[in-house]
C-alpha cells in the first residue's frame, strides 16, 4: 500500500502541469499554423503574378494599336486579376518593346512603367541575342517584355516581417511581337 500512496502523491502534485504545457505550446503551434497560411498565400500570389505577366505579354504582343491608356488599363487589370481575398497587394508593371536586329543587336524601342504603390523590379535586362543566319525568316525580331512586381501588404499574418525583409515577387514574361503597333506608340 505504500507504493499506491506514493503514486497518488505524485499524481496529486502534477495536476497543473498539463495547463503549463498547454500555455507554452499553444502559442507556438498557432504561430506555425498562421505562418503556414501566410506562406500558402505568398506561393499563391507568386503563381498568380507569373500567370498575369504571361497574359499581359501575350495581350500586348497581339495588339494592333497601342496608346498610353492601355498601360493604365493593364495595371487595373493586374490589380483585379490578383484578387488576394482582401489582402492588400501593391503592384508595379514595366512593359517594353525590344527589337533584335541581326546586325545592330538589341534595341529598346520604348518602355512604360505604371504603379499603384508597388516597386519597380525590372532589374537588369536580359541579354537577348539577335537571330543569326540567312534562313527564311531570319531578320528583325520584335519582343514585348513584361516585368510585374507585387508586394504583399497588410492582411498577411507576417506582413511586418515581409516589409522588413523588403520582400516582393517578380515575374517576367516575353512574347514575340506580331503587329506593327509595338514599333511605336500612338
C-alpha positions as protocol buffer text, in pm:
chain_id: "A"
residue {
  index: 1
  type: UNK
  ca { x: 0 y: 0 z: 0 }
}
residue {
  index: 2
  type: UNK
  ca { x: 289 y: 234 z: 47 }
}
residue {
  index: 3
  type: UNK
  ca { x: 357 y: 224 z: -325 }
}
residue {
  index: 4
  type: UNK
  ca { x: -1 y: 329 z: -410 }
}
residue {
  index: 5
  type: UNK
  ca { x: 27 y: 618 z: -168 }
}
residue {
  index: 6
  type: UNK
  ca { x: 342 y: 738 z: -342 }
}
residue {
  index: 7
  type: UNK
  ca { x: 175 y: 722 z: -685 }
}
residue {
  index: 8
  type: UNK
  ca { x: -129 y: 910 z: -558 }
}
residue {
  index: 9
  type: UNK
  ca { x: 101 y: 1171 z: -405 }
}
residue {
  index: 10
  type: UNK
  ca { x: 285 y: 1221 z: -739 }
}
residue {
  index: 11
  type: UNK
  ca { x: -40 y: 1244 z: -935 }
}
residue {
  index: 12
  type: UNK
  ca { x: -187 y: 1489 z: -687 }
}
residue {
  index: 13
  type: UNK
  ca { x: 118 y: 1719 z: -719 }
}
residue {
  index: 14
  type: UNK
  ca { x: 111 y: 1723 z: -1104 }
}
residue {
  index: 15
  type: UNK
  ca { x: -241 y: 1848 z: -1165 }
}
residue {
  index: 16
  type: UNK
  ca { x: -134 y: 2186 z: -1307 }
}
residue {
  index: 17
  type: UNK
  ca { x: 143 y: 2055 z: -1533 }
}
residue {
  index: 18
  type: UNK
  ca { x: -91 y: 1998 z: -1828 }
}
residue {
  index: 19
  type: UNK
  ca { x: -205 y: 2360 z: -1815 }
}
residue {
  index: 20
  type: UNK
  ca { x: 156 y: 2479 z: -1812 }
}
residue {
  index: 21
  type: UNK
  ca { x: 235 y: 2264 z: -2116 }
}
residue {
  index: 22
  type: UNK
  ca { x: -71 y: 2397 z: -2300 }
}
residue {
  index: 23
  type: UNK
  ca { x: 22 y: 2755 z: -2212 }
}
residue {
  index: 24
  type: UNK
  ca { x: 372 y: 2703 z: -2352 }
}
residue {
  index: 25
  type: UNK
  ca { x: 295 y: 2510 z: -2669 }
}
residue {
  index: 26
  type: UNK
  ca { x: -35 y: 2653 z: -2798 }
}
residue {
  index: 27
  type: UNK
  ca { x: 116 y: 2993 z: -2894 }
}
residue {
  index: 28
  type: UNK
  ca { x: 398 y: 2818 z: -3079 }
}
residue {
  index: 29
  type: UNK
  ca { x: 153 y: 2593 z: -3262 }
}
residue {
  index: 30
  type: UNK
  ca { x: -69 y: 2891 z: -3351 }
}
residue {
  index: 31
  type: UNK
  ca { x: 232 y: 3083 z: -3485 }
}
residue {
  index: 32
  type: UNK
  ca { x: 332 y: 2787 z: -3703 }
}
residue {
  index: 33
  type: UNK
  ca { x: -24 y: 2749 z: -3828 }
}
residue {
  index: 34
  type: UNK
  ca { x: -61 y: 3117 z: -3921 }
}
residue {
  index: 35
  type: UNK
  ca { x: 289 y: 3126 z: -4072 }
}
residue {
  index: 36
  type: UNK
  ca { x: 189 y: 2829 z: -4288 }
}
residue {
  index: 37
  type: UNK
  ca { x: -123 y: 3012 z: -4404 }
}
residue {
  index: 38
  type: UNK
  ca { x: 87 y: 3318 z: -4492 }
}
residue {
  index: 39
  type: UNK
  ca { x: 335 y: 3102 z: -4682 }
}
residue {
  index: 40
  type: UNK
  ca { x: 47 y: 2948 z: -4876 }
}
residue {
  index: 41
  type: UNK
  ca { x: -83 y: 3294 z: -4969 }
}
residue {
  index: 42
  type: UNK
  ca { x: 263 y: 3406 z: -5081 }
}
residue {
  index: 43
  type: UNK
  ca { x: 305 y: 3096 z: -5301 }
}
residue {
  index: 44
  type: UNK
  ca { x: -39 y: 3155 z: -5449 }
}
residue {
  index: 45
  type: UNK
  ca { x: 50 y: 3521 z: -5513 }
}
residue {
  index: 46
  type: UNK
  ca { x: 373 y: 3412 z: -5684 }
}
residue {
  index: 47
  type: UNK
  ca { x: 191 y: 3176 z: -5919 }
}
residue {
  index: 48
  type: UNK
  ca { x: -75 y: 3436 z: -5995 }
}
residue {
  index: 49
  type: UNK
  ca { x: 190 y: 3700 z: -6068 }
}
residue {
  index: 50
  type: UNK
  ca { x: 362 y: 3468 z: -6318 }
}
residue {
  index: 51
  type: UNK
  ca { x: 34 y: 3396 z: -6497 }
}
residue {
  index: 52
  type: UNK
  ca { x: -65 y: 3763 z: -6515 }
}
residue {
  index: 53
  type: UNK
  ca { x: 273 y: 3862 z: -6661 }
}
residue {
  index: 54
  type: UNK
  ca { x: 237 y: 3595 z: -6931 }
}
residue {
  index: 55
  type: UNK
  ca { x: -118 y: 3704 z: -7014 }
}
residue {
  index: 56
  type: UNK
  ca { x: -17 y: 4071 z: -7040 }
}
residue {
  index: 57
  type: UNK
  ca { x: 285 y: 3993 z: -7259 }
}
residue {
  index: 58
  type: UNK
  ca { x: 68 y: 3790 z: -7494 }
}
residue {
  index: 59
  type: UNK
  ca { x: -204 y: 4057 z: -7497 }
}
residue {
  index: 60
  type: UNK
  ca { x: 36 y: 4341 z: -7578 }
}
residue {
  index: 61
  type: UNK
  ca { x: 212 y: 4136 z: -7846 }
}
residue {
  index: 62
  type: UNK
  ca { x: -116 y: 4092 z: -8036 }
}
residue {
  index: 63
  type: UNK
  ca { x: -246 y: 4450 z: -8019 }
}
residue {
  index: 64
  type: UNK
  ca { x: -295 y: 4632 z: -8348 }
}
residue {
  index: 65
  type: UNK
  ca { x: -256 y: 4974 z: -8184 }
}
residue {
  index: 66
  type: UNK
  ca { x: -119 y: 5094 z: -7852 }
}
residue {
  index: 67
  type: UNK
  ca { x: -193 y: 5408 z: -7653 }
}
residue {
  index: 68
  type: UNK
  ca { x: -90 y: 5536 z: -7310 }
}
residue {
  index: 69
  type: UNK
  ca { x: -432 y: 5440 z: -7178 }
}
residue {
  index: 70
  type: UNK
  ca { x: -357 y: 5072 z: -7249 }
}
residue {
  index: 71
  type: UNK
  ca { x: -86 y: 5073 z: -6981 }
}
residue {
  index: 72
  type: UNK
  ca { x: -321 y: 5216 z: -6718 }
}
residue {
  index: 73
  type: UNK
  ca { x: -578 y: 4955 z: -6813 }
}
residue {
  index: 74
  type: UNK
  ca { x: -313 y: 4682 z: -6779 }
}
residue {
  index: 75
  type: UNK
  ca { x: -235 y: 4796 z: -6424 }
}
residue {
  index: 76
  type: UNK
  ca { x: -605 y: 4799 z: -6330 }
}
residue {
  index: 77
  type: UNK
  ca { x: -649 y: 4453 z: -6481 }
}
residue {
  index: 78
  type: UNK
  ca { x: -347 y: 4330 z: -6287 }
}
residue {
  index: 79
  type: UNK
  ca { x: -494 y: 4455 z: -5961 }
}
residue {
  index: 80
  type: UNK
  ca { x: -827 y: 4289 z: -6041 }
}
residue {
  index: 81
  type: UNK
  ca { x: -675 y: 3957 z: -6151 }
}
residue {
  index: 82
  type: UNK
  ca { x: -456 y: 3923 z: -5841 }
}
residue {
  index: 83
  type: UNK
  ca { x: -765 y: 3905 z: -5616 }
}
residue {
  index: 84
  type: UNK
  ca { x: -597 y: 3813 z: -5287 }
}
residue {
  index: 85
  type: UNK
  ca { x: -914 y: 3767 z: -5079 }
}
residue {
  index: 86
  type: UNK
  ca { x: -898 y: 4101 z: -4903 }
}
residue {
  index: 87
  type: UNK
  ca { x: -522 y: 4123 z: -4858 }
}
residue {
  index: 88
  type: UNK
  ca { x: -356 y: 4439 z: -4979 }
}
residue {
  index: 89
  type: UNK
  ca { x: -106 y: 4396 z: -5260 }
}
residue {
  index: 90
  type: UNK
  ca { x: 88 y: 4675 z: -5431 }
}
residue {
  index: 91
  type: UNK
  ca { x: 184 y: 4625 z: -5795 }
}
residue {
  index: 92
  type: UNK
  ca { x: 433 y: 4779 z: -6033 }
}
residue {
  index: 93
  type: UNK
  ca { x: 446 y: 4693 z: -6401 }
}
residue {
  index: 94
  type: UNK
  ca { x: 706 y: 4770 z: -6667 }
}
residue {
  index: 95
  type: UNK
  ca { x: 627 y: 4697 z: -7031 }
}
residue {
  index: 96
  type: UNK
  ca { x: 888 y: 4743 z: -7300 }
}
residue {
  index: 97
  type: UNK
  ca { x: 924 y: 4671 z: -7670 }
}
residue {
  index: 98
  type: UNK
  ca { x: 1255 y: 4526 z: -7785 }
}
residue {
  index: 99
  type: UNK
  ca { x: 1393 y: 4499 z: -8137 }
}
residue {
  index: 100
  type: UNK
  ca { x: 1651 y: 4230 z: -8212 }
}
residue {
  index: 101
  type: UNK
  ca { x: 1839 y: 4306 z: -8531 }
}
residue {
  index: 102
  type: UNK
  ca { x: 2096 y: 4064 z: -8680 }
}
residue {
  index: 103
  type: UNK
  ca { x: 2346 y: 4348 z: -8735 }
}
residue {
  index: 104
  type: UNK
  ca { x: 2284 y: 4611 z: -8469 }
}
residue {
  index: 105
  type: UNK
  ca { x: 2177 y: 4376 z: -8187 }
}
residue {
  index: 106
  type: UNK
  ca { x: 1922 y: 4460 z: -7919 }
}
residue {
  index: 107
  type: UNK
  ca { x: 1744 y: 4797 z: -7908 }
}
residue {
  index: 108
  type: UNK
  ca { x: 1473 y: 4905 z: -7665 }
}
residue {
  index: 109
  type: UNK
  ca { x: 1206 y: 5078 z: -7874 }
}
residue {
  index: 110
  type: UNK
  ca { x: 1001 y: 5210 z: -7582 }
}
residue {
  index: 111
  type: UNK
  ca { x: 934 y: 5138 z: -7217 }
}
residue {
  index: 112
  type: UNK
  ca { x: 642 y: 5228 z: -6989 }
}
residue {
  index: 113
  type: UNK
  ca { x: 611 y: 5194 z: -6612 }
}
residue {
  index: 114
  type: UNK
  ca { x: 293 y: 5208 z: -6405 }
}
residue {
  index: 115
  type: UNK
  ca { x: 244 y: 5153 z: -6032 }
}
residue {
  index: 116
  type: UNK
  ca { x: -22 y: 5155 z: -5762 }
}
residue {
  index: 117
  type: UNK
  ca { x: 230 y: 5165 z: -5481 }
}
residue {
  index: 118
  type: UNK
  ca { x: 446 y: 4872 z: -5587 }
}
residue {
  index: 119
  type: UNK
  ca { x: 812 y: 4896 z: -5665 }
}
residue {
  index: 120
  type: UNK
  ca { x: 991 y: 4885 z: -5997 }
}
residue {
  index: 121
  type: UNK
  ca { x: 1158 y: 4547 z: -6004 }
}
residue {
  index: 122
  type: UNK
  ca { x: 1250 y: 4525 z: -6370 }
}
residue {
  index: 123
  type: UNK
  ca { x: 1613 y: 4488 z: -6264 }
}
residue {
  index: 124
  type: UNK
  ca { x: 1878 y: 4401 z: -6515 }
}
residue {
  index: 125
  type: UNK
  ca { x: 1769 y: 4343 z: -6870 }
}
residue {
  index: 126
  type: UNK
  ca { x: 1831 y: 4001 z: -7012 }
}
residue {
  index: 127
  type: UNK
  ca { x: 2092 y: 3978 z: -7286 }
}
residue {
  index: 128
  type: UNK
  ca { x: 1877 y: 3887 z: -7583 }
}
residue {
  index: 129
  type: UNK
  ca { x: 2077 y: 3776 z: -7882 }
}
residue {
  index: 130
  type: UNK
  ca { x: 1981 y: 3855 z: -8237 }
}
residue {
  index: 131
  type: UNK
  ca { x: 1876 y: 3576 z: -8469 }
}
residue {
  index: 132
  type: UNK
  ca { x: 2157 y: 3451 z: -8688 }
}
residue {
  index: 133
  type: UNK
  ca { x: 2179 y: 3304 z: -9032 }
}
residue {
  index: 134
  type: UNK
  ca { x: 2034 y: 3368 z: -9372 }
}
residue {
  index: 135
  type: UNK
  ca { x: 1746 y: 3126 z: -9337 }
}
residue {
  index: 136
  type: UNK
  ca { x: 1400 y: 3228 z: -9444 }
}
residue {
  index: 137
  type: UNK
  ca { x: 1251 y: 3445 z: -9172 }
}
residue {
  index: 138
  type: UNK
  ca { x: 1582 y: 3530 z: -9005 }
}
residue {
  index: 139
  type: UNK
  ca { x: 1585 y: 3901 z: -8961 }
}
residue {
  index: 140
  type: UNK
  ca { x: 1443 y: 4157 z: -8726 }
}
residue {
  index: 141
  type: UNK
  ca { x: 1259 y: 4012 z: -8428 }
}
residue {
  index: 142
  type: UNK
  ca { x: 1026 y: 4219 z: -8210 }
}
residue {
  index: 143
  type: UNK
  ca { x: 960 y: 4125 z: -7848 }
}
residue {
  index: 144
  type: UNK
  ca { x: 733 y: 4252 z: -7572 }
}
residue {
  index: 145
  type: UNK
  ca { x: 878 y: 4215 z: -7223 }
}
residue {
  index: 146
  type: UNK
  ca { x: 654 y: 4250 z: -6916 }
}
residue {
  index: 147
  type: UNK
  ca { x: 804 y: 4283 z: -6568 }
}
residue {
  index: 148
  type: UNK
  ca { x: 546 y: 4260 z: -6292 }
}
residue {
  index: 149
  type: UNK
  ca { x: 632 y: 4320 z: -5928 }
}
residue {
  index: 150
  type: UNK
  ca { x: 384 y: 4252 z: -5647 }
}
residue {
  index: 151
  type: UNK
  ca { x: 448 y: 4335 z: -5283 }
}
residue {
  index: 152
  type: UNK
  ca { x: 227 y: 4179 z: -5013 }
}
residue {
  index: 153
  type: UNK
  ca { x: 84 y: 4439 z: -4776 }
}
residue {
  index: 154
  type: UNK
  ca { x: -137 y: 4448 z: -4470 }
}
residue {
  index: 155
  type: UNK
  ca { x: -357 y: 4149 z: -4408 }
}
residue {
  index: 156
  type: UNK
  ca { x: -85 y: 3890 z: -4439 }
}
residue {
  index: 157
  type: UNK
  ca { x: -15 y: 3748 z: -4091 }
}
residue {
  index: 158
  type: UNK
  ca { x: 358 y: 3812 z: -4119 }
}
residue {
  index: 159
  type: UNK
  ca { x: 322 y: 4142 z: -4308 }
}
residue {
  index: 160
  type: UNK
  ca { x: 556 y: 4323 z: -4068 }
}
residue {
  index: 161
  type: UNK
  ca { x: 826 y: 4062 z: -4130 }
}
residue {
  index: 162
  type: UNK
  ca { x: 762 y: 4078 z: -4505 }
}
residue {
  index: 163
  type: UNK
  ca { x: 804 y: 4458 z: -4505 }
}
residue {
  index: 164
  type: UNK
  ca { x: 1124 y: 4438 z: -4300 }
}
residue {
  index: 165
  type: UNK
  ca { x: 1268 y: 4184 z: -4544 }
}
residue {
  index: 166
  type: UNK
  ca { x: 1181 y: 4416 z: -4835 }
}
residue {
  index: 167
  type: UNK
  ca { x: 1011 y: 4117 z: -4997 }
}
residue {
  index: 168
  type: UNK
  ca { x: 840 y: 4135 z: -5333 }
}
residue {
  index: 169
  type: UNK
  ca { x: 752 y: 3889 z: -5607 }
}
residue {
  index: 170
  type: UNK
  ca { x: 893 y: 3947 z: -5954 }
}
residue {
  index: 171
  type: UNK
  ca { x: 763 y: 3788 z: -6272 }
}
residue {
  index: 172
  type: UNK
  ca { x: 898 y: 3841 z: -6622 }
}
residue {
  index: 173
  type: UNK
  ca { x: 733 y: 3728 z: -6942 }
}
residue {
  index: 174
  type: UNK
  ca { x: 845 y: 3780 z: -7301 }
}
residue {
  index: 175
  type: UNK
  ca { x: 629 y: 3734 z: -7610 }
}
residue {
  index: 176
  type: UNK
  ca { x: 709 y: 3768 z: -7978 }
}
residue {
  index: 177
  type: UNK
  ca { x: 551 y: 4080 z: -8129 }
}
residue {
  index: 178
  type: UNK
  ca { x: 303 y: 4007 z: -8402 }
}
residue {
  index: 179
  type: UNK
  ca { x: 192 y: 4352 z: -8507 }
}
residue {
  index: 180
  type: UNK
  ca { x: 339 y: 4683 z: -8616 }
}
residue {
  index: 181
  type: UNK
  ca { x: 184 y: 4859 z: -8314 }
}
residue {
  index: 182
  type: UNK
  ca { x: 472 y: 4775 z: -8083 }
}
residue {
  index: 183
  type: UNK
  ca { x: 726 y: 4956 z: -8300 }
}
residue {
  index: 184
  type: UNK
  ca { x: 589 y: 5294 z: -8198 }
}
residue {
  index: 185
  type: UNK
  ca { x: 324 y: 5419 z: -7962 }
}
residue {
  index: 186
  type: UNK
  ca { x: 37 y: 5638 z: -8082 }
}
